Amino acid sequence: MKKRTWPQLIKMVHDIEKRRESVIYASDDELKKLHRITRESGRDFALTPTELYYLKQILYEGMSMRSASEIIHHDRRWILTRLEAVKQLDFHIEEEDEK
């Protein structure tokens, strides 16, 4: 699997959000893929374990960007935009795990 960069991940999130705004929703496969690449740092894109931990806190557990900003040094202002697609990932993954 090829390495992914932060700009590619951000583009995926933005693409999903644009389609949601125009009522063209992300497919379950896209949501699962986005979930996977935010979880498997070494496999898909370069992200330190610490950064991955704080990204998960922001995406899934509601840590404020301000709390994480001193630790995460990349430009991640996109997290502050609407991320309903990302916030709903756990629901989709739970469905997958039950199979």
N, CA, C and O atoms as a GROMACS GRO file, in nm:
protein
  396
    1MET      N    1   0.085  -0.119   0.000
    1MET     CA    2   0.000   0.000   0.000
    1MET      C    3   0.089   0.124   0.000
    1MET      O    4   0.186   0.132   0.075
    2LYS      N    5   0.055   0.220  -0.084
    2LYS     CA    6   0.142   0.337  -0.096
    2LYS      C    7   0.128   0.430   0.025
    2LYS      O    8   0.025   0.434   0.092
    3LYS      N    9   0.235   0.501   0.049
    3LYS     CA   10   0.234   0.598   0.160
    3LYS      C   11   0.143   0.715   0.125
    3LYS      O   12   0.132   0.755   0.009
    4ARG      N   13   0.079   0.768   0.227
    4ARG     CA   14  -0.006   0.885   0.207
    4ARG      C   15   0.053   1.002   0.285
    4ARG      O   16   0.113   0.983   0.391
    5THR      N   17   0.034   1.121   0.232
    5THR     CA   18   0.083   1.241   0.301
    5THR      C   19  -0.035   1.313   0.364
    5THR      O   20  -0.151   1.286   0.332
    6TRP      N   21  -0.004   1.405   0.455
    6TRP     CA   22  -0.111   1.483   0.518
    6TRP      C   23  -0.197   1.555   0.414
    6TRP      O   24  -0.319   1.553   0.427
    7PRO      N   25  -0.137   1.619   0.311
    7PRO     CA   26  -0.224   1.685   0.212
    7PRO      C   27  -0.323   1.589   0.146
    7PRO      O   28  -0.437   1.627   0.119
    8GLN      N   29  -0.281   1.464   0.121
    8GLN     CA   30  -0.373   1.367   0.061
    8GLN      C   31  -0.486   1.333   0.157
    8GLN      O   32  -0.602   1.323   0.116
    9LEU      N   33  -0.454   1.316   0.284
    9LEU     CA   34  -0.558   1.287   0.384
    9LEU      C   35  -0.656   1.403   0.395
    9LEU      O   36  -0.777   1.383   0.399
   10ILE      N   37  -0.602   1.524   0.400
   10ILE     CA   38  -0.687   1.643   0.411
   10ILE      C   39  -0.779   1.652   0.289
   10ILE      O   40  -0.897   1.685   0.303
   11LYS      N   41  -0.725   1.624   0.170
   11LYS     CA   42  -0.807   1.628   0.049
   11LYS      C   43  -0.919   1.525   0.057
   11LYS      O   44  -1.032   1.555   0.018
   12MET      N   45  -0.891   1.406   0.107
   12MET     CA   46  -0.996   1.305   0.122
   12MET      C   47  -1.108   1.356   0.212
   12MET      O   48  -1.226   1.342   0.179
   13VAL      N   49  -1.071   1.415   0.324
   13VAL     CA   50  -1.172   1.468   0.417
   13VAL      C   51  -1.253   1.578   0.350
   13VAL      O   52  -1.376   1.580   0.359
   14HIS      N   53  -1.184   1.669   0.282
   14HIS     CA   54  -1.254   1.779   0.216
   14HIS      C   55  -1.346   1.729   0.105
   14HIS      O   56  -1.457   1.779   0.089
   15ASP      N   57  -1.299   1.629   0.029
   15ASP     CA   58  -1.382   1.574  -0.078
   15ASP      C   59  -1.510   1.514  -0.022
   15ASP      O   60  -1.618   1.534  -0.077
   16ILE      N   61  -1.498   1.441   0.087
   16ILE     CA   62  -1.616   1.382   0.152
   16ILE      C   63  -1.709   1.492   0.199
   16ILE      O   64  -1.830   1.484   0.180
   17GLU      N   65  -1.652   1.595   0.262
   17GLU     CA   66  -1.735   1.704   0.313
   17GLU      C   67  -1.807   1.779   0.201
   17GLU      O   68  -1.924   1.815   0.216
   18LYS      N   69  -1.739   1.802   0.089
   18LYS     CA   70  -1.803   1.872  -0.023
   18LYS      C   71  -1.923   1.794  -0.073
   18LYS      O   72  -2.029   1.851  -0.099
   19ARG      N   73  -1.906   1.663  -0.085
   19ARG     CA   74  -2.017   1.580  -0.132
   19ARG      C   75  -2.130   1.578  -0.031
   19ARG      O   76  -2.247   1.576  -0.070
   20ARG      N   77  -2.098   1.579   0.097
   20ARG     CA   78  -2.204   1.581   0.198
   20ARG      C   79  -2.284   1.711   0.189
   20ARG      O   80  -2.406   1.711   0.206
   21GLU      N   81  -2.215   1.821   0.163
   21GLU     CA   82  -2.284   1.949   0.151
   21GLU      C   83  -2.380   1.948   0.032
   21GLU      O   84  -2.484   2.014   0.037
   22SER      N   85  -2.345   1.876  -0.073
   22SER     CA   86  -2.433   1.870  -0.191
   22SER      C   87  -2.518   1.743  -0.190
   22SER      O   88  -2.569   1.701  -0.294
   23VAL      N   89  -2.531   1.682  -0.075
   23VAL     CA   90  -2.612   1.563  -0.054
   23VAL      C   91  -2.564   1.445  -0.137
   23VAL      O   92  -2.643   1.357  -0.172
   24ILE      N   93  -2.436   1.442  -0.168
   24ILE     CA   94  -2.377   1.322  -0.228
   24ILE      C   95  -2.287   1.265  -0.120
   24ILE      O   96  -2.172   1.307  -0.104
   25TYR      N   97  -2.338   1.169  -0.047
   25TYR     CA   98  -2.270   1.122   0.073
   25TYR      C   99  -2.153   1.029   0.041
   25TYR      O  100  -2.150   0.964  -0.063
   26ALA      N  101  -2.059   1.026   0.133
   26ALA     CA  102  -1.946   0.934   0.119
   26ALA      C  103  -1.997   0.792   0.132
   26ALA      O  104  -2.088   0.762   0.209
   27SER      N  105  -1.936   0.704   0.055
   27SER     CA  106  -1.974   0.563   0.064
   27SER      C  107  -1.914   0.502   0.191
   27SER      O  108  -1.819   0.556   0.247
   28ASP      N  109  -1.971   0.392   0.234
   28ASP     CA  110  -1.915   0.322   0.349
   28ASP      C  111  -1.769   0.285   0.325
   28ASP      O  112  -1.687   0.293   0.416
   29ASP      N  113  -1.737   0.245   0.200
   29ASP     CA  114  -1.599   0.208   0.169
   29ASP      C  115  -1.505   0.326   0.189
   29ASP      O  116  -1.394   0.310   0.241
   30GLU      N  117  -1.547   0.445   0.147
   30GLU     CA  118  -1.463   0.564   0.166
   30GLU      C  119  -1.444   0.593   0.314
   30GLU      O  120  -1.334   0.627   0.357
   31LEU      N  121  -1.552   0.582   0.391
   31LEU     CA  122  -1.541   0.609   0.534
   31LEU      C  123  -1.450   0.508   0.602
   31LEU      O  124  -1.369   0.545   0.688
   32LYS      N  125  -1.462   0.382   0.564
   32LYS     CA  126  -1.376   0.279   0.623
   32LYS      C  127  -1.230   0.303   0.586
   32LYS      O  128  -1.140   0.285   0.668
   33LYS      N  129  -1.207   0.344   0.460
   33LYS     CA  130  -1.071   0.372   0.415
   33LYS      C  131  -1.012   0.490   0.494
   33LYS      O  132  -0.898   0.484   0.538
   34LEU      N  133  -1.092   0.596   0.511
   34LEU     CA  134  -1.044   0.712   0.586
   34LEU      C  135  -1.015   0.672   0.731
   34LEU      O  136  -0.914   0.714   0.788
   35HIS      N  137  -1.103   0.593   0.789
   35HIS     CA  138  -1.082   0.545   0.926
   35HIS      C  139  -0.951   0.467   0.933
   35HIS      O  140  -0.871   0.487   1.025
   36ARG      N  141  -0.929   0.378   0.836
   36ARG     CA  142  -0.810   0.294   0.837
   36ARG      C  143  -0.682   0.378   0.827
   36ARG      O  144  -0.586   0.353   0.900
   37ILE      N  145  -0.681   0.476   0.739
   37ILE     CA  146  -0.557   0.552   0.723
   37ILE      C  147  -0.532   0.647   0.838
   37ILE      O  148  -0.419   0.693   0.854
   38THR      N  149  -0.633   0.677   0.918
   38THR     CA  150  -0.606   0.757   1.038
   38THR      C  151  -0.560   0.668   1.152
   38THR      O  152  -0.510   0.719   1.253
   39ARG      N  153  -0.576   0.538   1.139
   39ARG     CA  154  -0.537   0.446   1.247
   39ARG      C  155  -0.402   0.381   1.222
   39ARG      O  156  -0.331   0.349   1.317
   40GLU      N  157  -0.365   0.360   1.097
   40GLU     CA  158  -0.245   0.282   1.066
   40GLU      C  159  -0.136   0.372   1.011
   40GLU      O  160  -0.112   0.377   0.891
   41SER      N  161  -0.072   0.444   1.101
   41SER     CA  162   0.023   0.547   1.058
   41SER      C  163   0.139   0.492   0.976
   41SER      O  164   0.173   0.550   0.873
   42GLY      N  165   0.200   0.383   1.019
   42GLY     CA  166   0.316   0.332   0.948
   42GLY      C  167   0.283   0.274   0.813
   42GLY      O  168   0.368   0.269   0.724
   43ARG      N  169   0.160   0.229   0.798
   43ARG     CA  170   0.122   0.160   0.676
   43ARG      C  171   0.081   0.255   0.564
   43ARG      O  172   0.107   0.227   0.447
   44ASP      N  173   0.018   0.365   0.598
   44ASP     CA  174  -0.040   0.450   0.494
   44ASP      C  175   0.024   0.587   0.479
   44ASP      O  176   0.043   0.633   0.366
   45PHE      N  177   0.055   0.652   0.588
   45PHE     CA  178   0.123   0.780   0.576
   45PHE      C  179   0.204   0.806   0.702
   45PHE      O  180   0.174   0.753   0.809
   46ALA      N  181   0.306   0.888   0.687
   46ALA     CA  182   0.399   0.909   0.798
   46ALA      C  183   0.334   0.994   0.906
   46ALA      O  184   0.293   1.107   0.881
   47LEU      N  185   0.325   0.938   1.026
   47LEU     CA  186   0.267   1.008   1.140
   47LEU      C  187   0.326   0.944   1.264
   47LEU      O  188   0.326   0.821   1.276
   48THR      N  189   0.375   1.023   1.355
   48THR     CA  190   0.434   0.963   1.475
   48THR      C  191   0.324   0.906   1.563
   48THR      O  192   0.209   0.948   1.553
   49PRO      N  193   0.356   0.810   1.650
   49PRO     CA  194   0.256   0.755   1.741
   49PRO      C  195   0.190   0.863   1.827
   49PRO      O  196   0.071   0.856   1.854
   50THR      N  197   0.268   0.962   1.869
   50THR     CA  198   0.211   1.070   1.950
   50THR      C  199   0.111   1.151   1.870
   50THR      O  200   0.002   1.182   1.919
   51GLU      N  201   0.147   1.185   1.746
   51GLU     CA  202   0.055   1.261   1.661
   51GLU      C  203  -0.071   1.180   1.633
   51GLU      O  204  -0.182   1.235   1.634
   52LEU      N  205  -0.055   1.052   1.607
   52LEU     CA  206  -0.170   0.966   1.581
   52LEU      C  207  -0.263   0.964   1.702
   52LEU      O  208  -0.386   0.971   1.687
   53TYR      N  209  -0.206   0.954   1.821
   53TYR     CA  210  -0.286   0.953   1.944
   53TYR      C  211  -0.368   1.081   1.956
   53TYR      O  212  -0.488   1.076   1.983
   54TYR      N  213  -0.304   1.195   1.936
   54TYR     CA  214  -0.376   1.321   1.950
   54TYR      C  215  -0.476   1.344   1.837
   54TYR      O  216  -0.581   1.403   1.859
   55LEU      N  217  -0.443   1.297   1.716
   55LEU     CA  218  -0.540   1.306   1.608
   55LEU      C  219  -0.665   1.226   1.642
   55LEU      O  220  -0.777   1.272   1.620
   56LYS      N  221  -0.647   1.106   1.696
   56LYS     CA  222  -0.762   1.024   1.737
   56LYS      C  223  -0.842   1.096   1.845
   56LYS      O  224  -0.965   1.093   1.843
   57GLN      N  225  -0.773   1.159   1.939
   57GLN     CA  226  -0.843   1.232   2.046
   57GLN      C  227  -0.932   1.341   1.986
   57GLN      O  228  -1.046   1.361   2.029
   58ILE      N  229  -0.876   1.412   1.888
   58ILE     CA  230  -0.951   1.521   1.825
   58ILE      C  231  -1.069   1.466   1.746
   58ILE      O  232  -1.181   1.516   1.757
   59LEU      N  233  -1.044   1.364   1.665
   59LEU     CA  234  -1.147   1.314   1.575
   59LEU      C  235  -1.257   1.238   1.647
   59LEU      O  236  -1.374   1.252   1.613
   60TYR      N  237  -1.220   1.159   1.746
   60TYR     CA  238  -1.317   1.066   1.803
   60TYR      C  239  -1.362   1.101   1.943
   60TYR      O  240  -1.470   1.060   1.985
   61GLU      N  241  -1.282   1.176   2.017
   61GLU     CA  242  -1.314   1.197   2.157
   61GLU      C  243  -1.330   1.343   2.194
   61GLU      O  244  -1.345   1.377   2.311
   62GLY      N  245  -1.326   1.430   2.093
   62GLY     CA  246  -1.362   1.568   2.117
   62GLY      C  247  -1.258   1.654   2.187
   62GLY      O  248  -1.292   1.760   2.240
   63MET      N  249  -1.132   1.613   2.189
   63MET     CA  250  -1.028   1.701   2.244
   63MET      C  251  -1.025   1.829   2.162
   63MET      O  252  -1.032   1.824   2.039
   64SER      N  253  -1.013   1.940   2.227
   64SER     CA  254  -1.011   2.065   2.152
   64SER      C  255  -0.879   2.079   2.077
   64SER      O  256  -0.776   2.028   2.121
   65MET      N  257  -0.884   2.148   1.964
   65MET     CA  258  -0.763   2.170   1.885
   65MET      C  259  -0.663   2.249   1.968
   65MET      O  260  -0.542   2.226   1.956
   66ARG      N  261  -0.710   2.340   2.050
   66ARG     CA  262  -0.620   2.421   2.133
   66ARG      C  263  -0.539   2.331   2.225
   66ARG      O  264  -0.419   2.352   2.242
   67SER      N  265  -0.603   2.230   2.284
   67SER     CA  266  -0.533   2.140   2.375
   67SER      C  267  -0.424   2.062   2.305
   67SER      O  268  -0.320   2.032   2.364
   68ALA      N  269  -0.449   2.029   2.178
   68ALA     CA  270  -0.354   1.945   2.105
   68ALA      C  271  -0.251   2.026   2.027
   68ALA      O  272  -0.149   1.972   1.985
   69SER      N  273  -0.277   2.156   2.008
   69SER     CA  274  -0.194   2.233   1.916
   69SER      C  275  -0.049   2.245   1.958
   69SER      O  276   0.039   2.258   1.873
   70GLU      N  277  -0.021   2.241   2.087
   70GLU     CA  278   0.118   2.251   2.131
   70GLU      C  279   0.194   2.123   2.101
   70GLU      O  280   0.317   2.124   2.090
   71ILE      N  281   0.121   2.012   2.088
   71ILE     CA  282   0.185   1.883   2.066
   71ILE      C  283   0.192   1.850   1.918
   71ILE      O  284   0.292   1.796   1.870
   72ILE      N  285   0.086   1.884   1.844
   72ILE     CA  286   0.082   1.856   1.701
   72ILE      C  287   0.132   1.979   1.628
   72ILE      O  288   0.074   2.087   1.641
   73HIS      N  289   0.238   1.963   1.552
   73HIS     CA  290   0.304   2.080   1.493
   73HIS      C  291   0.268   2.104   1.347
   73HIS      O  292   0.308   2.206   1.291
   74HIS      N  293   0.195   2.012   1.285
   74HIS     CA  294   0.153   2.033   1.146
   74HIS      C  295   0.037   2.131   1.143
   74HIS      O  296  -0.026   2.159   1.245
   75ASP      N  297   0.009   2.184   1.025
   75ASP     CA  298  -0.107   2.272   1.009
   75ASP      C  299  -0.231   2.184   0.995
   75ASP      O  300  -0.254   2.125   0.890
   76ARG      N  301  -0.308   2.178   1.100
   76ARG     CA  302  -0.425   2.090   1.098
   76ARG      C  303  -0.553   2.168   1.125
   76ARG      O  304  -0.645   2.118   1.188
   77ARG      N  305  -0.557   2.292   1.075
   77ARG     CA  306  -0.675   2.375   1.098
   77ARG      C  307  -0.800   2.314   1.037
   77ARG      O  308  -0.912   2.345   1.078
   78TRP      N  309  -0.780   2.226   0.938
   78TRP     CA  310  -0.896   2.162   0.874
   78TRP      C  311  -0.979   2.084   0.974
   78TRP      O  312  -1.098   2.061   0.951
   79ILE      N  313  -0.918   2.042   1.086
   79ILE     CA  314  -0.993   1.966   1.186
   79ILE      C  315  -1.104   2.053   1.245
   79ILE      O  316  -1.207   2.001   1.289
   80LEU      N  317  -1.084   2.184   1.245
   80LEU     CA  318  -1.184   2.273   1.302
   80LEU      C  319  -1.307   2.290   1.213
   80LEU      O  320  -1.410   2.340   1.258
   81THR      N  321  -1.295   2.248   1.085
   81THR     CA  322  -1.411   2.256   0.997
   81THR      C  323  -1.505   2.141   1.028
   81THR      O  324  -1.473   2.055   1.110
   82ARG      N  325  -1.619   2.139   0.965
   82ARG     CA  326  -1.717   2.033   0.991
   82ARG      C  327  -1.657   1.899   0.953
   82ARG      O  328  -1.617   1.879   0.838
   83LEU      N  329  -1.652   1.807   1.048
   83LEU     CA  330  -1.595   1.675   1.021
   83LEU      C  331  -1.697   1.567   1.056
   83LEU      O  332  -1.662   1.464   1.114
   84GLU      N  333  -1.821   1.590   1.021
   84GLU     CA  334  -1.924   1.490   1.052
   84GLU      C  335  -1.891   1.356   0.989
   84GLU      O  336  -1.916   1.251   1.048
   85ALA      N  337  -1.834   1.359   0.868
   85ALA     CA  338  -1.799   1.233   0.801
   85ALA      C  339  -1.701   1.154   0.886
   85ALA      O  340  -1.712   1.031   0.897
   86VAL      N  341  -1.605   1.224   0.945
   86VAL     CA  342  -1.505   1.156   1.026
   86VAL      C  343  -1.564   1.114   1.160
   86VAL      O  344  -1.535   1.005   1.209
   87LYS      N  345  -1.645   1.201   1.219
   87LYS     CA  346  -1.703   1.170   1.350
   87LYS      C  347  -1.795   1.048   1.343
   87LYS      O  348  -1.815   0.980   1.444
   88GLN      N  349  -1.850   1.021   1.227
   88GLN     CA  350  -1.941   0.907   1.212
   88GLN      C  351  -1.868   0.777   1.180
   88GLN      O  352  -1.932   0.673   1.168
   89LEU      N  353  -1.737   0.782   1.168
   89LEU     CA  354  -1.664   0.662   1.127
   89LEU      C  355  -1.681   0.547   1.225
   89LEU      O  356  -1.695   0.432   1.183
   90ASP      N  357  -1.680   0.576   1.354
   90ASP     CA  358  -1.690   0.468   1.452
   90ASP      C  359  -1.818   0.388   1.433
   90ASP      O  360  -1.817   0.266   1.450
   91PHE      N  361  -1.927   0.454   1.398
   91PHE     CA  362  -2.053   0.385   1.372
   91PHE      C  363  -2.037   0.286   1.258
   91PHE      O  364  -2.081   0.171   1.268
   92HIS      N  365  -1.974   0.330   1.150
   92HIS     CA  366  -1.955   0.242   1.034
   92HIS      C  367  -1.862   0.126   1.068
   92HIS      O  368  -1.885   0.013   1.024
   93ILE      N  369  -1.758   0.153   1.145
   93ILE     CA  370  -1.662   0.047   1.179
   93ILE      C  371  -1.727  -0.055   1.272
   93ILE      O  372  -1.702  -0.175   1.259
   94GLU      N  373  -1.809  -0.008   1.367
   94GLU     CA  374  -1.878  -0.102   1.456
   94GLU      C  375  -1.963  -0.198   1.374
   94GLU      O  376  -1.966  -0.317   1.404
   95GLU      N  377  -2.031  -0.147   1.272
   95GLU     CA  378  -2.111  -0.234   1.186
   95GLU      C  379  -2.024  -0.337   1.119
   95GLU      O  380  -2.061  -0.454   1.110
   96GLU      N  381  -1.906  -0.295   1.072
   96GLU     CA  382  -1.815  -0.386   1.005
   96GLU      C  383  -1.765  -0.492   1.102
   96GLU      O  384  -1.756  -0.609   1.065
   97ASP      N  385  -1.734  -0.454   1.225
   97ASP     CA  386  -1.680  -0.548   1.324
   97ASP      C  387  -1.781  -0.654   1.363
   97ASP      O  388  -1.743  -0.764   1.401
   98GLU      N  389  -1.910  -0.622   1.355
   98GLU     CA  390  -2.013  -0.716   1.395
   98GLU      C  391  -2.029  -0.829   1.295
   98GLU      O  392  -2.085  -0.933   1.329
   99LYS      N  393  -1.982  -0.811   1.172
   99LYS     CA  394  -1.998  -0.913   1.067
   99LYS      C  395  -1.910  -1.033   1.093
   99LYS      O  396  -1.911  -1.129   1.015
   0.00000   0.00000   0.00000
